[in-house]
Amino acid sequence: MHRFILDGHGSHITLEVIEQAQKFGLDMIIIPLHTSHAFKPLGVTCFKPFNIAIKKERNITMVRRNYTKSNKIALAGWVNKTLNLTFTRKNIMLGFKGTWIWPLNPRSMD
């Protein structure tokens, strides 16, 4: 069974979502409301650098090629280039260590 973590937002835990998860053999782990800030291990170490890097790559491309509007092909290129730079094993491990999810520290929510 595969597990995935969701925050407690109402749109994430509807009957339809739960039924679909069960249908595909997914185990939903719902974190308590108003605690997602403490459980976002990849937010700071992966997603934030990814967003910064992809915007930088977009800006460089838009200027270099004199684009006035981006397209899906350009976006795919930016994602490909920046994803491998930001979603590294090191960054992922730092995220979990930084939120004290791993290794588990029960006092991290104090």
Rosetta constraint file for C-alpha pairs under 8 A:
AtomPair CA 1 CA 25 HARMONIC 5.70 0.50
AtomPair CA 1 CA 26 HARMONIC 5.91 0.50
AtomPair CA 1 CA 27 HARMONIC 6.57 0.50
AtomPair CA 2 CA 25 HARMONIC 6.80 0.50
AtomPair CA 2 CA 26 HARMONIC 5.03 0.50
AtomPair CA 2 CA 27 HARMONIC 5.91 0.50
AtomPair CA 3 CA 26 HARMONIC 5.71 0.50
AtomPair CA 3 CA 27 HARMONIC 4.53 0.50
AtomPair CA 3 CA 28 HARMONIC 5.83 0.50
AtomPair CA 3 CA 29 HARMONIC 6.86 0.50
AtomPair CA 4 CA 26 HARMONIC 7.34 0.50
AtomPair CA 4 CA 27 HARMONIC 6.47 0.50
AtomPair CA 4 CA 28 HARMONIC 5.38 0.50
AtomPair CA 4 CA 29 HARMONIC 5.97 0.50
AtomPair CA 5 CA 28 HARMONIC 6.11 0.50
AtomPair CA 5 CA 29 HARMONIC 4.69 0.50
AtomPair CA 5 CA 30 HARMONIC 5.88 0.50
AtomPair CA 5 CA 31 HARMONIC 7.16 0.50
AtomPair CA 6 CA 12 HARMONIC 6.96 0.50
AtomPair CA 6 CA 28 HARMONIC 7.03 0.50
AtomPair CA 6 CA 29 HARMONIC 6.12 0.50
AtomPair CA 6 CA 30 HARMONIC 4.93 0.50
AtomPair CA 6 CA 31 HARMONIC 6.33 0.50
AtomPair CA 7 CA 12 HARMONIC 7.42 0.50
AtomPair CA 7 CA 30 HARMONIC 5.60 0.50
AtomPair CA 7 CA 31 HARMONIC 5.15 0.50
AtomPair CA 7 CA 32 HARMONIC 6.97 0.50
AtomPair CA 7 CA 33 HARMONIC 6.95 0.50
AtomPair CA 7 CA 36 HARMONIC 6.21 0.50
AtomPair CA 8 CA 12 HARMONIC 6.88 0.50
AtomPair CA 8 CA 13 HARMONIC 7.14 0.50
AtomPair CA 8 CA 30 HARMONIC 5.90 0.50
AtomPair CA 8 CA 31 HARMONIC 5.98 0.50
AtomPair CA 8 CA 32 HARMONIC 5.95 0.50
AtomPair CA 8 CA 33 HARMONIC 5.17 0.50
AtomPair CA 9 CA 13 HARMONIC 7.03 0.50
AtomPair CA 9 CA 33 HARMONIC 7.50 0.50
AtomPair CA 10 CA 14 HARMONIC 6.74 0.50
AtomPair CA 12 CA 17 HARMONIC 6.76 0.50
AtomPair CA 13 CA 17 HARMONIC 6.09 0.50
AtomPair CA 13 CA 18 HARMONIC 6.43 0.50
AtomPair CA 14 CA 18 HARMONIC 6.28 0.50
AtomPair CA 15 CA 19 HARMONIC 6.07 0.50
AtomPair CA 16 CA 20 HARMONIC 6.14 0.50
AtomPair CA 17 CA 21 HARMONIC 6.10 0.50
AtomPair CA 18 CA 22 HARMONIC 6.24 0.50
AtomPair CA 18 CA 28 HARMONIC 7.83 0.50
AtomPair CA 19 CA 23 HARMONIC 6.07 0.50
AtomPair CA 20 CA 24 HARMONIC 6.32 0.50
AtomPair CA 21 CA 25 HARMONIC 6.12 0.50
AtomPair CA 21 CA 26 HARMONIC 4.80 0.50
AtomPair CA 21 CA 27 HARMONIC 6.80 0.50
AtomPair CA 21 CA 28 HARMONIC 7.25 0.50
AtomPair CA 22 CA 26 HARMONIC 5.65 0.50
AtomPair CA 22 CA 27 HARMONIC 7.14 0.50
AtomPair CA 31 CA 35 HARMONIC 7.07 0.50
AtomPair CA 31 CA 36 HARMONIC 6.88 0.50
AtomPair CA 31 CA 39 HARMONIC 7.81 0.50
AtomPair CA 32 CA 36 HARMONIC 7.45 0.50
AtomPair CA 35 CA 39 HARMONIC 6.76 0.50
AtomPair CA 36 CA 40 HARMONIC 6.11 0.50
AtomPair CA 38 CA 99 HARMONIC 6.07 0.50
AtomPair CA 38 CA 109 HARMONIC 7.41 0.50
AtomPair CA 39 CA 99 HARMONIC 6.34 0.50
AtomPair CA 39 CA 101 HARMONIC 7.41 0.50
AtomPair CA 40 CA 44 HARMONIC 7.66 0.50
AtomPair CA 40 CA 95 HARMONIC 7.74 0.50
AtomPair CA 40 CA 99 HARMONIC 7.18 0.50
AtomPair CA 41 CA 45 HARMONIC 7.27 0.50
AtomPair CA 41 CA 92 HARMONIC 7.48 0.50
AtomPair CA 41 CA 94 HARMONIC 7.91 0.50
AtomPair CA 41 CA 95 HARMONIC 4.16 0.50
AtomPair CA 41 CA 96 HARMONIC 4.80 0.50
AtomPair CA 41 CA 97 HARMONIC 7.78 0.50
AtomPair CA 41 CA 98 HARMONIC 6.94 0.50
AtomPair CA 41 CA 99 HARMONIC 5.73 0.50
AtomPair CA 41 CA 101 HARMONIC 7.81 0.50
AtomPair CA 42 CA 46 HARMONIC 5.06 0.50
AtomPair CA 42 CA 47 HARMONIC 6.13 0.50
AtomPair CA 42 CA 91 HARMONIC 7.83 0.50
AtomPair CA 42 CA 92 HARMONIC 6.22 0.50
AtomPair CA 42 CA 95 HARMONIC 5.17 0.50
AtomPair CA 42 CA 96 HARMONIC 7.34 0.50
AtomPair CA 43 CA 47 HARMONIC 4.93 0.50
AtomPair CA 43 CA 48 HARMONIC 5.94 0.50
AtomPair CA 43 CA 95 HARMONIC 7.64 0.50
AtomPair CA 44 CA 48 HARMONIC 5.29 0.50
AtomPair CA 44 CA 49 HARMONIC 7.31 0.50
AtomPair CA 44 CA 95 HARMONIC 7.00 0.50
AtomPair CA 45 CA 49 HARMONIC 6.67 0.50
AtomPair CA 45 CA 86 HARMONIC 7.86 0.50
AtomPair CA 45 CA 91 HARMONIC 5.35 0.50
AtomPair CA 45 CA 92 HARMONIC 6.72 0.50
AtomPair CA 45 CA 94 HARMONIC 6.83 0.50
AtomPair CA 45 CA 95 HARMONIC 5.42 0.50
AtomPair CA 46 CA 50 HARMONIC 5.94 0.50
AtomPair CA 46 CA 86 HARMONIC 5.43 0.50
AtomPair CA 46 CA 87 HARMONIC 5.44 0.50
AtomPair CA 46 CA 88 HARMONIC 7.92 0.50
AtomPair CA 46 CA 91 HARMONIC 6.16 0.50
AtomPair CA 46 CA 92 HARMONIC 6.78 0.50
AtomPair CA 46 CA 95 HARMONIC 7.75 0.50
AtomPair CA 47 CA 51 HARMONIC 6.05 0.50
AtomPair CA 47 CA 86 HARMONIC 7.69 0.50
AtomPair CA 47 CA 87 HARMONIC 8.00 0.50
AtomPair CA 48 CA 52 HARMONIC 6.27 0.50
AtomPair CA 49 CA 53 HARMONIC 5.96 0.50
AtomPair CA 49 CA 86 HARMONIC 6.15 0.50
AtomPair CA 50 CA 54 HARMONIC 5.96 0.50
AtomPair CA 50 CA 82 HARMONIC 6.21 0.50
AtomPair CA 50 CA 83 HARMONIC 6.53 0.50
AtomPair CA 50 CA 85 HARMONIC 7.97 0.50
AtomPair CA 50 CA 86 HARMONIC 5.56 0.50
AtomPair CA 50 CA 87 HARMONIC 7.73 0.50
AtomPair CA 51 CA 55 HARMONIC 6.16 0.50
AtomPair CA 52 CA 56 HARMONIC 6.22 0.50
AtomPair CA 53 CA 57 HARMONIC 6.12 0.50
AtomPair CA 53 CA 82 HARMONIC 6.01 0.50
AtomPair CA 54 CA 58 HARMONIC 5.99 0.50
AtomPair CA 54 CA 78 HARMONIC 5.85 0.50
AtomPair CA 54 CA 79 HARMONIC 6.59 0.50
AtomPair CA 54 CA 82 HARMONIC 5.96 0.50
AtomPair CA 55 CA 59 HARMONIC 6.10 0.50
AtomPair CA 56 CA 60 HARMONIC 6.23 0.50
AtomPair CA 57 CA 61 HARMONIC 6.15 0.50
AtomPair CA 57 CA 78 HARMONIC 6.14 0.50
AtomPair CA 57 CA 82 HARMONIC 7.97 0.50
AtomPair CA 58 CA 62 HARMONIC 5.97 0.50
AtomPair CA 58 CA 75 HARMONIC 7.82 0.50
AtomPair CA 58 CA 78 HARMONIC 6.71 0.50
AtomPair CA 59 CA 63 HARMONIC 6.18 0.50
AtomPair CA 60 CA 64 HARMONIC 5.96 0.50
AtomPair CA 61 CA 65 HARMONIC 5.83 0.50
AtomPair CA 61 CA 66 HARMONIC 7.81 0.50
AtomPair CA 61 CA 67 HARMONIC 7.61 0.50
AtomPair CA 62 CA 66 HARMONIC 5.46 0.50
AtomPair CA 62 CA 67 HARMONIC 4.68 0.50
AtomPair CA 62 CA 68 HARMONIC 6.98 0.50
AtomPair CA 62 CA 69 HARMONIC 7.81 0.50
AtomPair CA 62 CA 70 HARMONIC 7.52 0.50
AtomPair CA 63 CA 67 HARMONIC 6.68 0.50
AtomPair CA 70 CA 74 HARMONIC 6.42 0.50
AtomPair CA 70 CA 75 HARMONIC 7.16 0.50
AtomPair CA 71 CA 75 HARMONIC 6.25 0.50
AtomPair CA 72 CA 76 HARMONIC 6.09 0.50
AtomPair CA 73 CA 77 HARMONIC 6.44 0.50
AtomPair CA 74 CA 78 HARMONIC 6.32 0.50
AtomPair CA 75 CA 79 HARMONIC 6.11 0.50
AtomPair CA 76 CA 80 HARMONIC 6.05 0.50
AtomPair CA 77 CA 81 HARMONIC 6.15 0.50
AtomPair CA 78 CA 82 HARMONIC 6.09 0.50
AtomPair CA 79 CA 83 HARMONIC 5.58 0.50
AtomPair CA 80 CA 84 HARMONIC 6.80 0.50
AtomPair CA 81 CA 85 HARMONIC 7.06 0.50
AtomPair CA 82 CA 86 HARMONIC 6.26 0.50
AtomPair CA 83 CA 87 HARMONIC 5.71 0.50
AtomPair CA 84 CA 88 HARMONIC 6.65 0.50
AtomPair CA 86 CA 91 HARMONIC 7.08 0.50
AtomPair CA 87 CA 91 HARMONIC 6.34 0.50
AtomPair CA 87 CA 92 HARMONIC 6.62 0.50
AtomPair CA 88 CA 92 HARMONIC 6.19 0.50
AtomPair CA 89 CA 93 HARMONIC 6.07 0.50
AtomPair CA 90 CA 94 HARMONIC 6.09 0.50
AtomPair CA 91 CA 95 HARMONIC 6.18 0.50
AtomPair CA 92 CA 96 HARMONIC 6.63 0.50
AtomPair CA 93 CA 97 HARMONIC 6.16 0.50
AtomPair CA 94 CA 98 HARMONIC 5.78 0.50
AtomPair CA 95 CA 99 HARMONIC 6.38 0.50
AtomPair CA 96 CA 100 HARMONIC 6.09 0.50
AtomPair CA 96 CA 101 HARMONIC 5.39 0.50
AtomPair CA 96 CA 102 HARMONIC 5.39 0.50
AtomPair CA 96 CA 103 HARMONIC 7.91 0.50
AtomPair CA 97 CA 101 HARMONIC 6.35 0.50
AtomPair CA 97 CA 102 HARMONIC 5.35 0.50
AtomPair CA 97 CA 103 HARMONIC 6.64 0.50
AtomPair CA 99 CA 108 HARMONIC 7.61 0.50
AtomPair CA 100 CA 104 HARMONIC 5.94 0.50
AtomPair CA 100 CA 105 HARMONIC 5.60 0.50
AtomPair CA 100 CA 108 HARMONIC 6.19 0.50
AtomPair CA 101 CA 105 HARMONIC 6.56 0.50
